Amino acid sequence: MAGRKLAAVMLLLCAVLVLSACGKRGTPQPPGPPDQVTFPRVYPTR
């Protein structure tokens, strides 16, 4: 009984950790149409 609860908690913890890593993929892009972007450089990472 305790083993099943522990397994369920561990599974839930793993699912939460995997889903918390979800986010927008790729490099940040400036908003707006590409032809109207004034500075087409990459955003700084710091």
VENNORTA-V277112 format. One record per residue. N is the residue number from 1. RES is the residue in one small letter. SS is DSSP state (H for helix, E for strand, C for the rest). OMEGA is omega in degrees with one decimal (999 if undefined). D_FIRST is the distance of its C-alpha to the first C-alpha in Angstrom with 2 decimals. Layout:
BEGIN
N_RES_SS_OMEGA_D_FIRST + N_RES_SS_OMEGA_D_FIRST
END
This chain:
BEGIN
1_m_C_179.9_0.00 + 2_a_H_178.4_3.80 + 3_g_H_178.6_5.38 + 4_r_H_179.2_5.30 + 5_k_H_178.2_6.54 + 6_l_H_178.5_8.77 + 7_a_H_179.2_10.00 + 8_a_H_179.1_10.83 + 9_v_H_178.9_12.59 + 10_m_H_177.4_14.40 + 11_l_H_178.5_15.49 + 12_l_H_178.1_16.75 + 13_l_H_177.8_18.51 + 14_c_H_179.7_20.14 + 15_a_H_179.4_21.32 + 16_v_H_179.9_22.79 + 17_l_H_179.7_24.56 + 18_v_H_-178.6_26.02 + 19_l_H_178.7_27.23 + 20_s_H_178.4_28.69 + 21_a_C_179.7_30.91 + 22_c_C_178.5_32.57 + 23_g_C_179.3_36.11 + 24_k_C_-178.9_39.62 + 25_r_C_174.2_40.57 + 26_g_C_-179.5_43.89 + 27_t_C_178.0_46.52 + 28_p_C_179.1_47.44 + 29_q_C_177.0_50.29 + 30_p_C_180.0_52.86 + 31_p_C_176.2_52.86 + 32_g_C_178.3_55.57 + 33_p_C_-177.8_57.44 + 34_p_H_-178.1_58.06 + 35_d_H_179.4_61.83 + 36_q_H_178.7_61.84 + 37_v_C_-176.5_59.83 + 38_t_C_-178.4_62.23 + 39_f_C_-175.7_60.45 + 40_p_C_178.7_58.55 + 41_r_C_177.9_57.07 + 42_v_C_176.7_53.45 + 43_y_C_178.0_51.95 + 44_p_C_-177.6_51.60 + 45_t_C_178.9_48.19 + 46_r_C_999_48.80
END
